[in-house]
Amino acid sequence: MDSRSGAEHRAELLAGATGAVGEVGAGQGLNFAHYPATVTGVTAVEPDPTLRAAALVAAGVAPVPVTVAAGTAEALPLPAGSVDVVVLSLVLCSVPDPLQALAEARRVLTPGGRLLVYEHVRSRAPLIGWLQHVATPVWTRMAGGCHLDRDATGLVELAGWTPARQRRFGFSPARGLPPVPHVLSTTGTSAPAERRHAPAAPRARCQRWVLTVGPVVTVASVILW
């Protein structure tokens, strides 16, 4: 993924980060190399032991101090008001309760802190969005709980945040995969929103992703993106 412009997206996301940072769902630490010198330290939270071990290796060569901690997006091991920036990078697609994760991001941020988001999102094109939804039941099982049809930007707004800057673009993370919509956004803190549930997506029958949906999405993406 990073060899196909993913690294540039991470660098763009983190370019304006300053002070203390909390990174949620750090994975193997691919963001660490892109933190600027204006960051005084990063607490990177990752629930998976294998990915956390890889993140520890990446932390050892990061340009800023990085502490890797066990924890989940819905219950961050950070005190309230302890970080200036929260980073959500390709994580809202897979957390079981994204609204609780966003509430936790708000809890740990200082007043005036910022939320930096890099996520793939549901397409605005009706056909592509429908195909993402049809493919999600299979894809979720293949890709560690990732939901192709989750509207990350809609969830951020539902949680009471208003993006100050947002860039939407198509991106194929691997050879052979169709381009899907991604978003890079910077969001300032806002008044806490009343806790609400994300709207349920309409039910759809599961299709054969590899043989049927994949090629159709590829063609439709070229036509409709």
Phi and psi restraints in degrees (value plus and minus 20) as a CYANA .aco file:
   2 ASP   PHI     -88.7   -48.7
   2 ASP   PSI     -43.9    -3.9
   3 SER   PHI     -96.6   -56.6
   3 SER   PSI     -29.7    10.3
   4 ARG   PHI    -133.6   -93.6
   4 ARG   PSI      22.7    62.7
   5 SER   PHI      67.5   107.5
   5 SER   PSI     -23.4    16.6
   6 GLY   PHI     -79.7   -39.7
   6 GLY   PSI     -58.1   -18.1
   7 ALA   PHI     -84.2   -44.2
   7 ALA   PSI     -59.6   -19.6
   8 GLU   PHI     -84.5   -44.5
   8 GLU   PSI     -57.3   -17.3
   9 HIS   PHI     -84.3   -44.3
   9 HIS   PSI     -62.1   -22.1
  10 ARG   PHI     -83.8   -43.8
  10 ARG   PSI     -61.9   -21.9
  11 ALA   PHI     -84.0   -44.0
  11 ALA   PSI     -60.4   -20.4
  12 GLU   PHI     -84.3   -44.3
  12 GLU   PSI     -62.3   -22.3
  13 LEU   PHI     -79.1   -39.1
  13 LEU   PSI     -63.5   -23.5
  14 LEU   PHI    -115.8   -75.8
  14 LEU   PSI     -22.9    17.1
  15 ALA   PHI     -76.5   -36.5
  15 ALA   PSI     -55.7   -15.7
  16 GLY   PHI    -117.9   -77.9
  16 GLY   PSI      -9.8    30.2
  17 ALA   PHI     -89.7   -49.7
  17 ALA   PSI     120.0   160.0
  18 THR   PHI    -161.3  -121.3
  18 THR   PSI     137.8   177.8
  19 GLY   PHI      50.6    90.6
  19 GLY   PSI    -167.3  -127.3
  20 ALA   PHI    -103.6   -63.6
  20 ALA   PSI     114.4   154.4
  21 VAL   PHI    -142.0  -102.0
  21 VAL   PSI     118.2   158.2
  22 GLY   PHI    -131.5   -91.5
  22 GLY   PSI      98.2   138.2
  23 GLU   PHI    -124.1   -84.1
  23 GLU   PSI     106.2   146.2
  24 VAL   PHI    -121.7   -81.7
  24 VAL   PSI     106.5   146.5
  25 GLY   PHI      45.9    85.9
  25 GLY   PSI      39.9    79.9
  26 ALA   PHI     -92.2   -52.2
  26 ALA   PSI     -33.0     7.0
  27 GLY   PHI      38.6    78.6
  27 GLY   PSI    -155.2  -115.2
  28 GLN   PHI    -108.9   -68.9
  28 GLN   PSI      -9.2    30.8
  29 GLY   PHI      67.2   107.2
  29 GLY   PSI       9.8    49.8
  30 LEU   PHI     -86.7   -46.7
  30 LEU   PSI     -42.8    -2.8
  31 ASN   PHI     -97.6   -57.6
  31 ASN   PSI     -43.0    -3.0
  32 PHE   PHI     -75.9   -35.9
  32 PHE   PSI     -60.1   -20.1
  33 ALA   PHI     -87.0   -47.0
  33 ALA   PSI     -33.4     6.6
  34 HIS   PHI    -124.1   -84.1
  34 HIS   PSI     -17.4    22.6
  35 TYR   PHI     -92.9   -52.9
  35 TYR   PSI     111.4   151.4
  36 PRO   PHI     -98.1   -58.1
  36 PRO   PSI     149.0   189.0
  37 ALA   PHI     -86.0   -46.0
  37 ALA   PSI     -35.7     4.3
  38 THR   PHI     -92.2   -52.2
  38 THR   PSI     -30.0    10.0
  39 VAL   PHI    -107.4   -67.4
  39 VAL   PSI     107.4   147.4
  40 THR   PHI    -107.7   -67.7
  40 THR   PSI     -40.6    -0.6
  41 GLY   PHI     157.8   197.8
  41 GLY   PSI     131.2   171.2
  42 VAL   PHI    -144.6  -104.6
  42 VAL   PSI     110.7   150.7
  43 THR   PHI    -124.2   -84.2
  43 THR   PSI      91.3   131.3
  44 ALA   PHI    -123.0   -83.0
  44 ALA   PSI      98.7   138.7
  45 VAL   PHI    -122.8   -82.8
  45 VAL   PSI     107.4   147.4
  46 GLU   PHI    -164.7  -124.7
  46 GLU   PSI     104.8   144.8
  47 PRO   PHI     -99.9   -59.9
  47 PRO   PSI     -46.7    -6.7
  48 ASP   PHI    -104.3   -64.3
  48 ASP   PSI     104.6   144.6
  49 PRO   PHI     -81.0   -41.0
  49 PRO   PSI     -59.3   -19.3
  50 THR   PHI     -86.6   -46.6
  50 THR   PSI     -66.7   -26.7
  51 LEU   PHI     -85.9   -45.9
  51 LEU   PSI     -55.8   -15.8
  52 ARG   PHI     -84.2   -44.2
  52 ARG   PSI     -57.9   -17.9
  53 ALA   PHI     -84.3   -44.3
  53 ALA   PSI     -60.7   -20.7
  54 ALA   PHI     -86.4   -46.4
  54 ALA   PSI     -57.2   -17.2
  55 ALA   PHI     -84.3   -44.3
  55 ALA   PSI     -55.3   -15.3
  56 LEU   PHI     -82.3   -42.3
  56 LEU   PSI     -58.2   -18.2
  57 VAL   PHI     -85.7   -45.7
  57 VAL   PSI     -65.2   -25.2
  58 ALA   PHI     -84.0   -44.0
  58 ALA   PSI     -54.4   -14.4
  59 ALA   PHI     -83.7   -43.7
  59 ALA   PSI     -51.1   -11.1
  60 GLY   PHI     -87.3   -47.3
  60 GLY   PSI     -39.7     0.3
  61 VAL   PHI    -139.1   -99.1
  61 VAL   PSI      -6.9    33.1
  62 ALA   PHI     -91.8   -51.8
  62 ALA   PSI     131.9   171.9
  63 PRO   PHI     -97.3   -57.3
  63 PRO   PSI     -27.7    12.3
  64 VAL   PHI    -151.7  -111.7
  64 VAL   PSI     140.5   180.5
  65 PRO   PHI     -84.5   -44.5
  65 PRO   PSI     108.8   148.8
  66 VAL   PHI    -148.3  -108.3
  66 VAL   PSI     107.1   147.1
  67 THR   PHI    -129.1   -89.1
  67 THR   PSI     106.3   146.3
  68 VAL   PHI    -120.3   -80.3
  68 VAL   PSI     108.5   148.5
  69 ALA   PHI    -150.1  -110.1
  69 ALA   PSI     127.9   167.9
  70 ALA   PHI     -97.1   -57.1
  70 ALA   PSI     124.5   164.5
  71 GLY   PHI     141.0   181.0
  71 GLY   PSI     152.7   192.7
  72 THR   PHI    -138.6   -98.6
  72 THR   PSI     142.5   182.5
  73 ALA   PHI     -84.7   -44.7
  73 ALA   PSI     -49.5    -9.5
  74 GLU   PHI    -103.3   -63.3
  74 GLU   PSI     -30.9     9.1
  75 ALA   PHI    -167.7  -127.7
  75 ALA   PSI      55.1    95.1
  76 LEU   PHI     -88.7   -48.7
  76 LEU   PSI     115.9   155.9
  77 PRO   PHI    -101.5   -61.5
  77 PRO   PSI      33.5    73.5
  78 LEU   PHI    -153.4  -113.4
  78 LEU   PSI     122.9   162.9
  79 PRO   PHI     -87.9   -47.9
  79 PRO   PSI     137.7   177.7
  80 ALA   PHI     -81.8   -41.8
  80 ALA   PSI     118.8   158.8
  81 GLY   PHI      42.8    82.8
  81 GLY   PSI      13.8    53.8
  82 SER   PHI    -123.8   -83.8
  82 SER   PSI     -29.4    10.6
  83 VAL   PHI    -150.1  -110.1
  83 VAL   PSI     132.6   172.6
  84 ASP   PHI    -109.2   -69.2
  84 ASP   PSI     -43.4    -3.4
  85 VAL   PHI    -160.6  -120.6
  85 VAL   PSI     117.3   157.3
  86 VAL   PHI    -134.1   -94.1
  86 VAL   PSI     111.7   151.7
  87 VAL   PHI    -129.8   -89.8
  87 VAL   PSI     105.3   145.3
  88 LEU   PHI    -137.1   -97.1
  88 LEU   PSI      86.5   126.5
  89 SER   PHI    -143.2  -103.2
  89 SER   PSI      84.2   124.2
  90 LEU   PHI      34.4    74.4
  90 LEU   PSI      26.3    66.3
  91 VAL   PHI    -146.4  -106.4
  91 VAL   PSI     -50.9   -10.9
  92 LEU   PHI     -84.2   -44.2
  92 LEU   PSI     -42.2    -2.2
  93 CYS   PHI     -86.8   -46.8
  93 CYS   PSI     -42.3    -2.3
  94 SER   PHI    -140.4  -100.4
  94 SER   PSI     -31.5     8.5
  95 VAL   PHI     -90.9   -50.9
  95 VAL   PSI     122.2   162.2
  96 PRO   PHI     -82.0   -42.0
  96 PRO   PSI     -55.0   -15.0
  97 ASP   PHI    -151.8  -111.8
  97 ASP   PSI      65.5   105.5
  98 PRO   PHI     -84.7   -44.7
  98 PRO   PSI     -51.2   -11.2
  99 LEU   PHI     -89.1   -49.1
  99 LEU   PSI     -56.3   -16.3
 100 GLN   PHI     -87.6   -47.6
 100 GLN   PSI     -56.6   -16.6
 101 ALA   PHI     -82.2   -42.2
 101 ALA   PSI     -60.7   -20.7
 102 LEU   PHI     -89.9   -49.9
 102 LEU   PSI     -53.6   -13.6
 103 ALA   PHI     -85.8   -45.8
 103 ALA   PSI     -57.5   -17.5
 104 GLU   PHI     -86.7   -46.7
 104 GLU   PSI     -58.4   -18.4
 105 ALA   PHI     -79.2   -39.2
 105 ALA   PSI     -62.6   -22.6
 106 ARG   PHI     -84.9   -44.9
 106 ARG   PSI     -59.6   -19.6
 107 ARG   PHI     -81.9   -41.9
 107 ARG   PSI     -61.9   -21.9
 108 VAL   PHI    -105.4   -65.4
 108 VAL   PSI     -31.8     8.2
 109 LEU   PHI     -97.4   -57.4
 109 LEU   PSI     125.8   165.8
 110 THR   PHI     -93.0   -53.0
 110 THR   PSI     138.8   178.8
 111 PRO   PHI     -76.6   -36.6
 111 PRO   PSI     109.8   149.8
 112 GLY   PHI      64.9   104.9
 112 GLY   PSI     -17.6    22.4
 113 GLY   PHI     -90.3   -50.3
 113 GLY   PSI     150.2   190.2
 114 ARG   PHI    -145.6  -105.6
 114 ARG   PSI     128.3   168.3
 115 LEU   PHI    -127.8   -87.8
 115 LEU   PSI     101.3   141.3
 116 LEU   PHI    -127.4   -87.4
 116 LEU   PSI     105.4   145.4
 117 VAL   PHI    -145.5  -105.5
 117 VAL   PSI     110.0   150.0
 118 TYR   PHI    -150.2  -110.2
 118 TYR   PSI      89.7   129.7
 119 GLU   PHI    -165.4  -125.4
 119 GLU   PSI     133.5   173.5
 120 HIS   PHI    -107.2   -67.2
 120 HIS   PSI     129.9   169.9
 121 VAL   PHI    -155.9  -115.9
 121 VAL   PSI     147.6   187.6
 122 ARG   PHI     -89.8   -49.8
 122 ARG   PSI     117.8   157.8
 123 SER   PHI     -87.6   -47.6
 123 SER   PSI     127.4   167.4
 124 ARG   PHI     -99.4   -59.4
 124 ARG   PSI     -37.9     2.1
 125 ALA   PHI     -93.3   -53.3
 125 ALA   PSI     101.8   141.8
 126 PRO   PHI     -74.3   -34.3
 126 PRO   PSI     -63.0   -23.0
 127 LEU   PHI     -86.8   -46.8
 127 LEU   PSI     -65.7   -25.7
 128 ILE   PHI     -84.1   -44.1
 128 ILE   PSI     -63.0   -23.0
 129 GLY   PHI     -79.6   -39.6
 129 GLY   PSI     -60.5   -20.5
 130 TRP   PHI     -85.1   -45.1
 130 TRP   PSI     -62.4   -22.4
 131 LEU   PHI     -84.4   -44.4
 131 LEU   PSI     -59.2   -19.2
 132 GLN   PHI     -79.6   -39.6
 132 GLN   PSI     -61.3   -21.3
 133 HIS   PHI     -86.2   -46.2
 133 HIS   PSI     -62.5   -22.5
 134 VAL   PHI     -82.7   -42.7
 134 VAL   PSI     -58.6   -18.6
 135 ALA   PHI     -97.6   -57.6
 135 ALA   PSI     -40.3    -0.3
 136 THR   PHI     -78.4   -38.4
 136 THR   PSI     -63.3   -23.3
 137 PRO   PHI     -76.4   -36.4
 137 PRO   PSI     -58.4   -18.4
 138 VAL   PHI     -96.7   -56.7
 138 VAL   PSI     -65.9   -25.9
 139 TRP   PHI     -81.0   -41.0
 139 TRP   PSI     -58.5   -18.5
 140 THR   PHI     -78.2   -38.2
 140 THR   PSI     -59.0   -19.0
 141 ARG   PHI     -94.3   -54.3
 141 ARG   PSI     -49.0    -9.0
 142 MET   PHI    -105.1   -65.1
 142 MET   PSI     -45.5    -5.5
 143 ALA   PHI    -144.2  -104.2
 143 ALA   PSI      22.4    62.4
 144 GLY   PHI      42.0    82.0
 144 GLY   PSI      15.1    55.1
 145 GLY   PHI      68.6   108.6
 145 GLY   PSI     -14.7    25.3
 146 CYS   PHI     -87.0   -47.0
 146 CYS   PSI     111.9   151.9
 147 HIS   PHI    -124.5   -84.5
 147 HIS   PSI      91.4   131.4
 148 LEU   PHI     -83.6   -43.6
 148 LEU   PSI     -49.6    -9.6
 149 ASP   PHI    -119.2   -79.2
 149 ASP   PSI      -7.8    32.2
 150 ARG   PHI     -98.1   -58.1
 150 ARG   PSI     109.4   149.4
 151 ASP   PHI    -110.5   -70.5
 151 ASP   PSI      66.3   106.3
 152 ALA   PHI     -81.7   -41.7
 152 ALA   PSI     -62.8   -22.8
 153 THR   PHI     -87.1   -47.1
 153 THR   PSI     -56.2   -16.2
 154 GLY   PHI     -84.6   -44.6
 154 GLY   PSI     -57.2   -17.2
 155 LEU   PHI     -87.0   -47.0
 155 LEU   PSI     -60.2   -20.2
 156 VAL   PHI     -79.8   -39.8
 156 VAL   PSI     -63.8   -23.8
 157 GLU   PHI     -90.1   -50.1
 157 GLU   PSI     -57.8   -17.8
 158 LEU   PHI     -81.8   -41.8
 158 LEU   PSI     -52.4   -12.4
 159 ALA   PHI     -99.7   -59.7
 159 ALA   PSI     -19.0    21.0
 160 GLY   PHI      78.5   118.5
 160 GLY   PSI      -6.6    33.4
 161 TRP   PHI    -120.1   -80.1
 161 TRP   PSI     128.0   168.0
 162 THR   PHI    -142.7  -102.7
 162 THR   PSI      91.9   131.9
 163 PRO   PHI     -79.6   -39.6
 163 PRO   PSI     113.0   153.0
 164 ALA   PHI    -105.4   -65.4
 164 ALA   PSI     -49.0    -9.0
 165 ARG   PHI    -166.8  -126.8
 165 ARG   PSI     117.3   157.3
 166 GLN   PHI    -169.2  -129.2
 166 GLN   PSI     114.6   154.6
 167 ARG   PHI    -147.3  -107.3
 167 ARG   PSI     106.1   146.1
 168 ARG   PHI    -131.8   -91.8
 168 ARG   PSI     116.6   156.6
 169 PHE   PHI    -177.5  -137.5
 169 PHE   PSI     139.1   179.1
 170 GLY   PHI    -110.9   -70.9
 170 GLY   PSI     122.2   162.2
 171 PHE   PHI    -173.7  -133.7
 171 PHE   PSI     112.3   152.3
 172 SER   PHI    -123.2   -83.2
 172 SER   PSI      92.3   132.3
 173 PRO   PHI     -94.7   -54.7
 173 PRO   PSI     -33.5     6.5
 174 ALA   PHI    -172.2  -132.2
 174 ALA   PSI     133.2   173.2
 175 ARG   PHI     -77.6   -37.6
 175 ARG   PSI     112.7   152.7
 176 GLY   PHI      73.3   113.3
 176 GLY   PSI     -33.9     6.1
 177 LEU   PHI    -113.8   -73.8
 177 LEU   PSI     122.8   162.8
 178 PRO   PHI     -91.2   -51.2
 178 PRO   PSI     133.8   173.8
 179 PRO   PHI     -87.1   -47.1
 179 PRO   PSI     117.5   157.5
 180 VAL   PHI    -145.1  -105.1
 180 VAL   PSI     135.2   175.2
 181 PRO   PHI     -85.9   -45.9
 181 PRO   PSI     117.0   157.0
 182 HIS   PHI    -147.0  -107.0
 182 HIS   PSI     139.5   179.5
 183 VAL   PHI    -155.6  -115.6
 183 VAL   PSI     116.1   156.1
 184 LEU   PHI    -133.7   -93.7
 184 LEU   PSI     106.1   146.1
 185 SER   PHI    -165.0  -125.0
 185 SER   PSI     131.1   171.1
 186 THR   PHI    -137.9   -97.9
 186 THR   PSI     107.9   147.9
 187 THR   PHI    -150.1  -110.1
 187 THR   PSI     109.5   149.5
 188 GLY   PHI    -104.9   -64.9
 188 GLY   PSI     142.5   182.5
 189 THR   PHI     -86.8   -46.8
 189 THR   PSI     130.7   170.7
 190 SER   PHI    -164.0  -124.0
 190 SER   PSI     157.3   197.3
 191 ALA   PHI     -81.2   -41.2
 191 ALA   PSI     117.8   157.8
 192 PRO   PHI     -77.1   -37.1
 192 PRO   PSI     118.1   158.1
 193 ALA   PHI    -112.6   -72.6
 193 ALA   PSI     132.9   172.9
 194 GLU   PHI     -83.0   -43.0
 194 GLU   PSI     118.2   158.2
 195 ARG   PHI     -84.1   -44.1
 195 ARG   PSI     102.3   142.3
 196 ARG   PHI    -150.9  -110.9
 196 ARG   PSI     141.4   181.4
 197 HIS   PHI    -114.2   -74.2
 197 HIS   PSI     122.2   162.2
 198 ALA   PHI     -85.4   -45.4
 198 ALA   PSI     120.4   160.4
 199 PRO   PHI     -83.5   -43.5
 199 PRO   PSI     118.7   158.7
 200 ALA   PHI     -92.1   -52.1
 200 ALA   PSI     119.2   159.2
 201 ALA   PHI     -97.8   -57.8
 201 ALA   PSI     130.9   170.9
 202 PRO   PHI     -82.1   -42.1
 202 PRO   PSI     126.1   166.1
 203 ARG   PHI     -94.1   -54.1
 203 ARG   PSI     127.1   167.1
 204 ALA   PHI    -166.7  -126.7
 204 ALA   PSI     132.0   172.0
 205 ARG   PHI     -93.1   -53.1
 205 ARG   PSI     121.2   161.2
 206 CYS   PHI     -90.9   -50.9
 206 CYS   PSI     118.9   158.9
 207 GLN   PHI    -135.4   -95.4
 207 GLN   PSI     149.9   189.9
 208 ARG   PHI    -101.0   -61.0
 208 ARG   PSI      82.8   122.8
 209 TRP   PHI     -81.0   -41.0
 209 TRP   PSI     -71.9   -31.9
 210 VAL   PHI     -87.0   -47.0
 210 VAL   PSI     -63.9   -23.9
 211 LEU   PHI    -107.6   -67.6
 211 LEU   PSI     -45.7    -5.7
 212 THR   PHI    -136.6   -96.6
 212 THR   PSI     -78.9   -38.9
 213 VAL   PHI     -91.3   -51.3
 213 VAL   PSI     -62.1   -22.1
 214 GLY   PHI     -74.1   -34.1
 214 GLY   PSI     -75.3   -35.3
 215 PRO   PHI     -81.8   -41.8
 215 PRO   PSI     -57.6   -17.6
 216 VAL   PHI     -85.3   -45.3
 216 VAL   PSI     -63.0   -23.0
 217 VAL   PHI     -82.0   -42.0
 217 VAL   PSI     -59.7   -19.7
 218 THR   PHI     -79.9   -39.9
 218 THR   PSI     -68.8   -28.8
 219 VAL   PHI     -86.4   -46.4
 219 VAL   PSI     -65.2   -25.2
 220 ALA   PHI     -86.3   -46.3
 220 ALA   PSI     -54.2   -14.2
 221 SER   PHI     -82.8   -42.8
 221 SER   PSI     -62.4   -22.4
 222 VAL   PHI     -83.0   -43.0
 222 VAL   PSI     -58.8   -18.8
 223 ILE   PHI     -97.6   -57.6
 223 ILE   PSI     -60.7   -20.7
 224 LEU   PHI    -127.7   -87.7
 224 LEU   PSI     -35.2     4.8
